[in-house]
Amino acid sequence: MADFYTNFLINLQSTTWPEFVAVVLGIASVWYARKESILVYPTGIVSVLIYVYICFNARLYADAGINFFYFVTSVYGWYNWTRKINVDEVLHISKNTRLQQSGAIAFAFLSYWLIIGLIWLFNHDDKVYMQSWVPWIDSFTTAIFLIAMVLMARKKIENWVYWIAGNIVSIPMYYMKGLVFTSFQYLVFLILAILAFIEWRKRLNAQKEKAC
C-alpha cells in the first residue's frame, strides 16, 4: 500500500497541465453522461483533443488516432443526442435489440483483431513487446471502448456494460505499467460507470412505465 501511494504521488507530480486538464474533463464527461446531460460531449471533446496533442507529441501515433476516433464519435453523439426525432422529442435511452447486440459484439471482435494487426504491423520487430501481454490487453480495452463510444452516441444502456468491462481491465493494466495516476483515473471511471448504469436503468424503466 505504501508503494501505491508513493508511485501515485510521483505520477501526480510529473503530470503536465494539459494532461491534468484532460483527466479532469474526462471525469467530468463521464459524470455528465451519467446524468444524461449534453455536456458530456463538449467536455469529452476537449479532453480527447488534448490527448490527441499529448499522444502525438509523445509519438504515440496509434493512441493519437484512437483519441481522434473518440473525437469523431463524440461529434456524432452530440448531434444524435440533440437532433429532433419528431417535432418535440429527442433521443431517449433504449436497449439493444438482439441483432444490435450481436452487431456490437461483432464490431468489438473485429476491432480487436484489426488493432492487433496494426500493432503487429508497426511493432513486429520488437519481439519483447509482441511476446508480452501488453498488446493483447491494450487492444482488448481499446476495442471495448470503441464500441462503448458508439453505443453511448446512440443512448444505448449497454454502453455502460462495455465501459465497466474496459475500466476493470484498464485499472491493473496501467498500474502494472507504472502509470498509477492513470490507473486511479480508471478506478474513478469504473465507479461512475457503475452508478451511471444504475441511473440509466432507472430512467429506462421510468420511460417504460410512462409509455404504459
C-alpha positions, 0 to 999 in steps of 0.5 A, spaced: 500 500 500 505 504 501 508 503 494 501 505 491 501 511 494 508 513 493 508 511 485 501 515 485 504 521 488 510 521 483 505 520 477 501 526 480 507 530 480 510 529 473 503 530 470 503 536 465 497 541 465 494 539 459 494 532 461 491 534 468 486 538 464 484 532 460 483 527 466 479 532 469 474 533 463 474 526 462 471 525 469 467 530 468 464 527 461 463 521 464 459 524 470 455 528 465 453 522 461 451 519 467 446 524 468 444 524 461 446 531 460 449 534 453 455 536 456 458 530 456 460 531 449 463 538 449 467 536 455 469 529 452 471 533 446 476 537 449 479 532 453 480 527 447 483 533 443 488 534 448 490 527 448 490 527 441 496 533 442 499 529 448 499 522 444 502 525 438 507 529 441 509 523 445 509 519 438 504 515 440 501 515 433 496 509 434 493 512 441 493 519 437 488 516 432 484 512 437 483 519 441 481 522 434 476 516 433 473 518 440 473 525 437 469 523 431 464 519 435 463 524 440 461 529 434 456 524 432 453 523 439 452 530 440 448 531 434 444 524 435 443 526 442 440 533 440 437 532 433 429 532 433 426 525 432 419 528 431 417 535 432 418 535 440 422 529 442 429 527 442 433 521 443 431 517 449 435 511 452 433 504 449 436 497 449 439 493 444 435 489 440 438 482 439 441 483 432 444 490 435 447 486 440 450 481 436 452 487 431 456 490 437 459 484 439 461 483 432 464 490 431 468 489 438 471 482 435 473 485 429 476 491 432 480 487 436 483 483 431 484 489 426 488 493 432 492 487 433 494 487 426 496 494 426 500 493 432 503 487 429 504 491 423 508 497 426 511 493 432 513 486 429 520 487 430 520 488 437 519 481 439 519 483 447 513 487 446 509 482 441 511 476 446 508 480 452 501 481 454 501 488 453 498 488 446 493 483 447 490 487 453 491 494 450 487 492 444 482 488 448 480 495 452 481 499 446 476 495 442 471 495 448 471 502 448 470 503 441 464 500 441 462 503 448 463 510 444 458 508 439 453 505 443 453 511 448 452 516 441 446 512 440 443 512 448 444 505 448 444 502 456 449 497 454 454 502 453 455 502 460 456 494 460 462 495 455 465 501 459 465 497 466 468 491 462 474 496 459 475 500 466 476 493 470 481 491 465 484 498 464 485 499 472 491 493 473 493 494 466 496 501 467 498 500 474 502 494 472 505 499 467 507 504 472 502 509 470 498 509 477 495 516 476 492 513 470 490 507 473 486 511 479 483 515 473 480 508 471 478 506 478 474 513 478 471 511 471 469 504 473 465 507 479 461 512 475 460 507 470 457 503 475 452 508 478 451 511 471 448 504 469 444 504 475 441 511 473 440 509 466 436 503 468 432 507 472 430 512 467 429 506 462 424 503 466 421 510 468 420 511 460 417 504 460 412 505 465 410 512 462 409 509 455 404 504 459 
